[in-house]
Amino acid sequence: MSSGCATSGSVQQEINLPSPAAAGDLLKPVPVPQPKRGDDARSFAARTRAALVEANGRIVGGCRWYDGVRRSYAPAAGEYACEASPSKP
């Protein structure tokens, strides 16, 4: 057999991954709070903190969603390094 006819024996399978839209709001950006005229700095800081907590929650949720997708395609692949707990600011 010539080397041009040799194959590795592995067959690639087509995999249709779910659309990122399947993750819902997990992969959508969190709006950045904008200061309002006459805002107290503490109220602006509170809105910014709330947005960061929401964003961190979405990142963790997105990671968990992706981990589930990954496991459904490769259940024997082992653990995925997903940080499951966001740090509190």
Contacts in CASP RR format, 6 or more apart in sequence:
PFRMAT RR
TARGET T0000
AUTHOR 0000-0000-0000
METHOD contacts of the structure
MODEL  1
MSSGCATSGSVQQEINLPSPAAAGDLLKPVPVPQPKRGDDARSFAARTRA
ALVEANGRIVGGCRWYDGVRRSYAPAAGEYACEASPSKP
15 73 0 8 1.000
17 69 0 8 1.000
17 73 0 8 1.000
18 69 0 8 1.000
20 27 0 8 1.000
22 65 0 8 1.000
23 62 0 8 1.000
23 65 0 8 1.000
23 66 0 8 1.000
25 58 0 8 1.000
26 58 0 8 1.000
26 61 0 8 1.000
26 62 0 8 1.000
26 65 0 8 1.000
27 58 0 8 1.000
27 62 0 8 1.000
28 58 0 8 1.000
29 55 0 8 1.000
30 51 0 8 1.000
30 54 0 8 1.000
30 55 0 8 1.000
30 58 0 8 1.000
31 51 0 8 1.000
32 51 0 8 1.000
33 44 0 8 1.000
33 47 0 8 1.000
33 48 0 8 1.000
33 50 0 8 1.000
33 51 0 8 1.000
35 44 0 8 1.000
36 44 0 8 1.000
49 89 0 8 1.000
52 89 0 8 1.000
53 86 0 8 1.000
53 88 0 8 1.000
53 89 0 8 1.000
56 86 0 8 1.000
56 87 0 8 1.000
57 86 0 8 1.000
59 86 0 8 1.000
60 82 0 8 1.000
60 83 0 8 1.000
60 84 0 8 1.000
60 85 0 8 1.000
60 86 0 8 1.000
63 82 0 8 1.000
63 83 0 8 1.000
63 84 0 8 1.000
64 82 0 8 1.000
64 84 0 8 1.000
66 80 0 8 1.000
66 82 0 8 1.000
67 80 0 8 1.000
67 82 0 8 1.000
70 77 0 8 1.000
70 80 0 8 1.000
71 77 0 8 1.000
71 80 0 8 1.000
END
